[in-house]
Amino acid sequence: MKVLSLAGISAAAYGLMNSAVLASDCITAPFKPECQTSVPEISAMEGTAALVALAAVVLLVWERRRRAA
C-alpha cells in the first residue's frame, strides 16, 4: 500500500511541476500557440443542475449509511 501511495504522490508532484513549467513558459512568451487555451463555458442552469445532482448523490449515500448503522 505504501508503494501505491508513493507512486500517487510522485505522479501528482510530476503533474504539478509540469504545469508550473508550462505556466512559467507562458508568462515569458504569452502569445505562443500552446499558451492560448480556450476555457469552456458553462451556463448557470447547467452548473446548478450539476450541483443539485451531486448533492442528491451525497445525501442518498449518507442516508443509506445512516440506515445501515
Secondary structure by P-SEA (a helix, b strand, c coil): caaaaaaaaaaaaaaaaaaaaaaaaaaacccccccbbbbbbbcaaaaaaaaaaaaaaaaaaaaaaaaac
